[in-house]
């Protein structure tokens, strides 16, 4: 009983002084991560599978597919040839760094129906998707603007008829219940 009492006393003392609380500063990195997480949940709620730019690569090069996520499910989707060559070109980190890569987009999304999810097996990828089923996505928070490389990618997508969307959470410094995810492009 003495050990339990000592632990309880220690925990209570930490609550009073605040030492037990984990407060981290609201940095640009944290804000960006929160915005991307919010977008992932938005995508799931709308039936869009998503893949982060950094997760597009090996499978695309070797199998012409991308492993998307939809909730807890992994959804391998065969990429149309015209989109595949475009992605191979734009998925390279813009800073050419392997240790701290920077990409020109955050996600690629693809609409997936309930029927496709119900008939998909672990060993088969979804086929038959058209380029128009995919969208390149950038997620911004606050008043941040597109970088020159992101703007260049948007223009390339537009010229080549590839879907592009820019989403913004403007009130990221408020609680998540007050956030609005606005599609700007």
Legacy VTK file of the C-alpha trace (Angstrom):
# vtk DataFile Version 3.0
C-alpha trace
ASCII
DATASET POLYDATA
POINTS 185 float
0.000 0.000 0.000
2.883 2.364 0.635
4.045 2.072 -2.984
0.574 2.861 -4.329
0.263 5.790 -1.943
3.671 7.115 -3.010
2.772 6.823 -6.714
-0.599 8.518 -6.154
1.100 11.289 -4.204
3.707 11.745 -6.966
1.057 11.866 -9.701
-1.025 14.370 -7.736
2.020 16.571 -7.147
2.823 16.563 -10.862
-0.726 17.567 -11.766
-0.529 20.509 -9.434
2.777 21.732 -10.825
1.941 20.885 -14.418
5.078 18.753 -14.879
2.963 15.795 -15.938
1.306 17.725 -18.765
2.833 17.381 -22.176
2.691 20.696 -23.938
4.388 21.082 -27.229
4.714 24.295 -29.173
2.414 24.854 -32.131
5.090 24.754 -34.823
4.723 24.846 -38.610
5.521 21.122 -38.651
2.761 20.299 -36.160
0.263 22.523 -37.983
1.118 20.824 -41.286
0.746 17.372 -39.745
-2.629 18.307 -38.219
-3.882 19.647 -41.554
-2.793 16.484 -43.386
-4.415 14.250 -40.759
-7.638 16.236 -41.055
-7.528 15.820 -44.843
-7.003 12.048 -44.513
-10.147 11.742 -42.399
-12.048 13.987 -44.810
-10.977 11.702 -47.680
-12.092 8.587 -45.840
-15.486 10.143 -45.088
-15.964 10.882 -48.807
-14.829 7.470 -50.092
-11.487 8.631 -51.444
-8.458 6.451 -50.949
-5.270 8.451 -50.527
-1.517 7.967 -50.765
1.093 10.402 -49.532
3.573 11.639 -52.116
6.434 10.022 -50.219
4.688 6.625 -50.424
4.457 6.706 -54.216
7.556 5.201 -55.743
8.804 1.634 -55.791
5.457 -0.027 -56.565
4.771 2.600 -59.219
8.124 2.040 -60.908
8.041 -1.760 -60.752
4.346 -2.654 -60.889
2.613 0.479 -62.194
0.474 0.686 -59.064
0.205 2.742 -55.900
-0.775 1.435 -52.478
-3.544 3.761 -51.283
-5.126 3.839 -47.837
-8.805 3.978 -47.038
-9.210 3.867 -43.284
-7.330 0.811 -42.057
-7.381 -0.867 -45.481
-4.546 -0.832 -47.982
-5.844 -0.553 -51.522
-3.404 -1.315 -54.359
-4.642 0.512 -57.448
-3.249 0.067 -60.951
-2.265 3.468 -62.361
-3.145 4.296 -66.001
-0.045 4.554 -68.195
-0.419 8.270 -68.981
-0.742 9.119 -65.291
2.039 6.725 -64.313
4.661 8.497 -66.431
3.478 11.872 -65.085
3.726 10.670 -61.464
7.172 9.165 -61.983
8.309 12.570 -63.199
6.745 14.684 -60.411
7.122 12.416 -57.388
10.838 13.076 -57.010
11.613 15.215 -53.964
11.966 18.801 -55.107
15.052 19.242 -52.933
16.580 15.920 -54.080
17.138 14.967 -50.414
16.734 11.390 -49.238
17.040 12.318 -45.558
14.568 15.221 -45.540
12.651 15.111 -48.814
10.291 17.867 -49.909
7.532 17.060 -52.384
5.514 19.250 -54.753
2.234 17.738 -53.530
0.915 16.078 -50.392
-1.407 13.337 -51.647
-2.853 11.584 -54.627
-6.455 10.454 -54.168
-8.714 8.047 -55.995
-12.428 7.486 -55.592
-13.204 3.935 -54.532
-16.727 2.532 -54.399
-18.089 0.241 -51.691
-18.479 -2.460 -54.327
-14.796 -2.200 -55.282
-13.791 -2.422 -51.628
-16.063 -5.411 -51.006
-14.785 -7.365 -54.010
-11.109 -6.521 -53.551
-8.925 -9.338 -52.265
-5.543 -9.024 -50.580
-3.651 -10.325 -53.597
-5.336 -8.221 -56.291
-5.089 -4.592 -57.186
-7.996 -2.526 -58.457
-7.853 -2.184 -62.245
-9.798 -0.155 -64.748
-9.416 3.257 -63.122
-9.130 6.147 -65.549
-6.800 9.114 -65.052
-9.885 11.206 -64.299
-10.461 9.097 -61.149
-7.256 10.462 -59.599
-6.486 13.858 -58.092
-3.188 15.388 -57.024
-3.789 17.185 -53.696
-2.010 19.930 -51.805
-3.153 20.755 -48.263
-2.397 24.185 -46.803
-3.119 25.719 -43.439
-3.541 29.315 -42.381
-2.460 31.841 -44.998
0.376 29.789 -46.475
0.788 30.136 -50.223
1.757 27.613 -52.860
5.498 27.450 -53.440
6.827 28.042 -56.950
7.232 24.265 -57.453
3.685 23.610 -56.235
2.373 26.293 -58.584
4.357 24.768 -61.443
2.847 21.342 -60.677
-0.674 22.799 -60.582
-0.118 24.354 -64.026
1.271 21.074 -65.416
-1.748 19.186 -64.098
-4.071 21.744 -65.675
-2.287 21.605 -69.060
-2.304 17.793 -69.092
-5.865 17.364 -67.835
-4.853 15.741 -64.562
-7.035 16.471 -61.544
-5.582 18.869 -58.992
-7.062 20.188 -55.755
-5.854 22.679 -53.181
-7.485 22.354 -49.765
-7.030 24.840 -46.929
-7.784 24.863 -43.222
-7.782 28.546 -42.332
-8.612 28.332 -38.604
-5.993 25.708 -37.717
-5.124 27.572 -34.500
-8.655 26.884 -33.182
-10.035 23.575 -31.951
-10.762 20.961 -34.663
-14.529 21.363 -34.225
-14.137 24.881 -35.617
-12.054 23.926 -38.634
-13.386 24.268 -42.139
-11.710 22.426 -44.965
-12.153 24.625 -48.014
-11.358 23.536 -51.557
-9.721 26.510 -53.247
-8.752 24.878 -56.552
LINES 1 186
185 0 1 2 3 4 5 6 7 8 9 10 11 12 13 14 15 16 17 18 19 20 21 22 23 24 25 26 27 28 29 30 31 32 33 34 35 36 37 38 39 40 41 42 43 44 45 46 47 48 49 50 51 52 53 54 55 56 57 58 59 60 61 62 63 64 65 66 67 68 69 70 71 72 73 74 75 76 77 78 79 80 81 82 83 84 85 86 87 88 89 90 91 92 93 94 95 96 97 98 99 100 101 102 103 104 105 106 107 108 109 110 111 112 113 114 115 116 117 118 119 120 121 122 123 124 125 126 127 128 129 130 131 132 133 134 135 136 137 138 139 140 141 142 143 144 145 146 147 148 149 150 151 152 153 154 155 156 157 158 159 160 161 162 163 164 165 166 167 168 169 170 171 172 173 174 175 176 177 178 179 180 181 182 183 184
